[in-house]
Amino acid sequence: MNRKIKWGIIGLGKIARKFAADLQLSKESVLEGVASRDLSRAKLFAKEFNALKYYGSYESLANDSDIDVIYIATPHVFHFENTMMCLKKGKAVLCEKPMGINSQEVEIMVHEARSRNLFLMEGLWTRFIPATEKLIDILDNNEIGAINSVSADFGFKGEVNPMARLYNKKLGGGSLLDIGIYPVYLSILALGLPKSIAANAEMTDTGVDSSCSMIFKYENGASATLESTFEEDTAIEGIIEGVEGSVKLHNRFHHTEKLTINRIGKIEELNLRYKGFGYFHEIEEVNKCLILGHSESPKLPLSTSLELMLLLDRVKEGIGLEYESRVLH
Ligand SMILES: NC(=O)c1ccc[n+]([C@@H]2O[C@H](COP(=O)([O-])OP(=O)(O)OC[C@H]3O[C@@H](n4cnc5c(N)ncnc54)[C@H](OP(=O)(O)O)[C@@H]3O)[C@@H](O)[C@H]2O)c1
């Protein structure tokens, strides 16, 4: 396992900075190159995060034959074209969440990666942190019995700026795709896919959802109550109730470091620290997959990303939200 994985990053905004910081904690990783639409930004970023090379276009980075895997950190609407460009140049890809703007995009991306036998994974970093690993153990071992319900919220009071990524429809703005994806993913982890959904949203003048409330119902009678909002600060907690107990994911539930497990009155509190900003764990997963020659992560397979996007499409349809896709017919 001495091989180093050579990373490239495309789109040097907020999340790229946290990711690059965590990459420095990973002994198996080298930040080989970074790319921005602006060469001077790439140069500054490279200096700050010890990248070996910098590029003023995304394509130049994808042409760098030294790079093994590219992390796509652009706004959602560009994930499809950026990922497809990298895959077509033979690169493995870690693409930020949501993997695309709709399931049609994700299907094409998955098909492209599979047909080229290239690694592709969605940057659902929350899957790999220690608390989620523990939660999955609890669920797999049936420690709280059959699951009755899931509730999870993710809300913060954001600055309203119609041009900024969160509100700008042309950049894939809206609470559902940006933060609602985390409660929805938690519901999939605990309950799988729902039989029916009901969703309500408040829409902004820019035509995106500033908040979205969802109720999912399942074949076995279970339900999930989920919420995302840019309109207020919420508890940002998750609770999974089973017939023999419950698990609480404390604030901020999607990257929590604290679980409270209640097994019929016997309460256990677990502190589960993650490394760096938490992205370290997904980086290690990608490295491991590449070293082992896997083209998908067994922990976050492409089928899950597709299911997640199909479910988000159902919610979008329910609230009358549609984005222009960059898929060319
Ligand atoms: N996993 C997480 O915890 C997490 C957290 C936040 C965001 N995200 C995801 O990461 C992605 C980026 O979010 P962010 O908060 O980092 O956004 P951001 O700060 O706005 O950065 C996005 C970057 O994308 C590039 N870009 C390319 N075309 C663009 C355009 N037309 N307009 C604006 N930027 C453009 C820019 O980089 P250059 O100018 O350098 O080319 C920009 O800096 C989103 O899909 C989001 O869902 C994930």
The ligand as an SDF file (V2000), in Angstrom:
LIG
                    3D

 48 52  0  0  0  0  0  0  0  0999 V2000
  -19.7080   18.0740    0.9350 N   0  0  0  0  0  0  0  0  0  0  0  0
  -19.9930   19.2000    1.5480 C   0  0  0  0  0  0  0  0  0  0  0  0
  -19.9440   19.3360    2.7600 O   0  0  0  0  0  0  0  0  0  0  0  0
  -20.3330   20.3760    0.7440 C   0  0  0  0  0  0  0  0  0  0  0  0
  -20.3850   21.6120    1.3540 C   0  0  0  0  0  0  0  0  0  0  0  0
  -20.6060   22.7050    0.5590 C   0  0  0  0  0  0  0  0  0  0  0  0
  -20.8220   22.5190   -0.7890 C   0  0  0  0  0  0  0  0  0  0  0  0
  -20.8110   21.2870   -1.3460 N   0  0  0  0  0  0  0  0  0  0  0  0
  -21.0370   21.1010   -2.7800 C   0  0  0  0  0  0  0  0  0  0  0  0
  -19.8950   21.5700   -3.4610 O   0  0  0  0  0  0  0  0  0  0  0  0
  -20.2710   22.2900   -4.6270 C   0  0  0  0  0  0  0  0  0  0  0  0
  -19.6190   23.6540   -4.5820 C   0  0  0  0  0  0  0  0  0  0  0  0
  -20.0660   24.3540   -3.4280 O   0  0  0  0  0  0  0  0  0  0  0  0
  -19.2300   25.5900   -2.8050 P   0  0  0  0  0  0  0  0  0  0  0  0
  -19.9720   25.9880   -1.5960 O   0  0  0  0  0  0  0  0  0  0  0  0
  -17.7970   25.2590   -2.6910 O   0  0  0  0  0  0  0  0  0  0  0  0
  -19.4700   26.6820   -3.9490 O   0  0  0  0  0  0  0  0  0  0  0  0
  -18.5850   27.9610   -4.2910 P   0  0  0  0  0  0  0  0  0  0  0  0
  -17.8570   28.4370   -3.0790 O   0  0  0  0  0  0  0  0  0  0  0  0
  -19.4750   28.8890   -5.0140 O   0  0  0  0  0  0  0  0  0  0  0  0
  -17.4740   27.3840   -5.2780 O   0  0  0  0  0  0  0  0  0  0  0  0
  -17.7960   26.7730   -6.4820 C   0  0  0  0  0  0  0  0  0  0  0  0
  -16.6400   26.9390   -7.4540 C   0  0  0  0  0  0  0  0  0  0  0  0
  -17.0590   26.4110   -8.7050 O   0  0  0  0  0  0  0  0  0  0  0  0
  -16.4220   27.1070   -9.7580 C   0  0  0  0  0  0  0  0  0  0  0  0
  -17.3820   27.5130  -10.7800 N   0  0  0  0  0  0  0  0  0  0  0  0
  -17.4040   27.1060  -12.0640 C   0  0  0  0  0  0  0  0  0  0  0  0
  -18.3400   27.7110  -12.7720 N   0  0  0  0  0  0  0  0  0  0  0  0
  -18.9540   28.5560  -11.9230 C   0  0  0  0  0  0  0  0  0  0  0  0
  -19.9990   29.5010  -12.1010 C   0  0  0  0  0  0  0  0  0  0  0  0
  -20.6090   29.7110  -13.2740 N   0  0  0  0  0  0  0  0  0  0  0  0
  -20.3620   30.2150  -11.0270 N   0  0  0  0  0  0  0  0  0  0  0  0
  -19.7760   30.0280   -9.8260 C   0  0  0  0  0  0  0  0  0  0  0  0
  -18.7640   29.1630   -9.6270 N   0  0  0  0  0  0  0  0  0  0  0  0
  -18.3510   28.4360  -10.6700 C   0  0  0  0  0  0  0  0  0  0  0  0
  -15.7050   28.2890   -9.1310 C   0  0  0  0  0  0  0  0  0  0  0  0
  -14.3300   27.9360   -9.0690 O   0  0  0  0  0  0  0  0  0  0  0  0
  -13.2300   28.5890  -10.0200 P   0  0  0  0  0  0  0  0  0  0  0  0
  -13.6210   30.0430  -10.1330 O   0  0  0  0  0  0  0  0  0  0  0  0
  -12.0060   28.3440   -9.2510 O   0  0  0  0  0  0  0  0  0  0  0  0
  -13.2640   27.8990  -11.3250 O   0  0  0  0  0  0  0  0  0  0  0  0
  -16.2640   28.3890   -7.7290 C   0  0  0  0  0  0  0  0  0  0  0  0
  -15.3340   28.8860   -6.8270 O   0  0  0  0  0  0  0  0  0  0  0  0
  -21.8060   22.2950   -4.6410 C   0  0  0  0  0  0  0  0  0  0  0  0
  -22.2780   21.3270   -5.5540 O   0  0  0  0  0  0  0  0  0  0  0  0
  -22.2130   21.9090   -3.2370 C   0  0  0  0  0  0  0  0  0  0  0  0
  -23.3860   21.1090   -3.1770 O   0  0  0  0  0  0  0  0  0  0  0  0
  -20.5520   20.2300   -0.6020 C   0  0  0  0  0  0  0  0  0  0  0  0
  1  2  1  0
  2  3  2  0
  2  4  1  0
  4  5  1  0
  4 48  2  0
  5  6  2  0
  6  7  1  0
  7  8  2  0
  8  9  1  0
  8 48  1  0
  9 10  1  0
  9 46  1  0
 10 11  1  0
 11 12  1  0
 11 44  1  0
 12 13  1  0
 13 14  1  0
 14 15  2  0
 14 16  1  0
 14 17  1  0
 17 18  1  0
 18 19  2  0
 18 20  1  0
 18 21  1  0
 21 22  1  0
 22 23  1  0
 23 24  1  0
 23 42  1  0
 24 25  1  0
 25 26  1  0
 25 36  1  0
 26 27  1  0
 26 35  1  0
 27 28  2  0
 28 29  1  0
 29 30  1  0
 29 35  2  0
 30 31  1  0
 30 32  2  0
 32 33  1  0
 33 34  2  0
 34 35  1  0
 36 37  1  0
 36 42  1  0
 37 38  1  0
 38 39  2  0
 38 40  1  0
 38 41  1  0
 42 43  1  0
 44 45  1  0
 44 46  1  0
 46 47  1  0
M  CHG  2   8   1  16  -1
M  END
$$$$
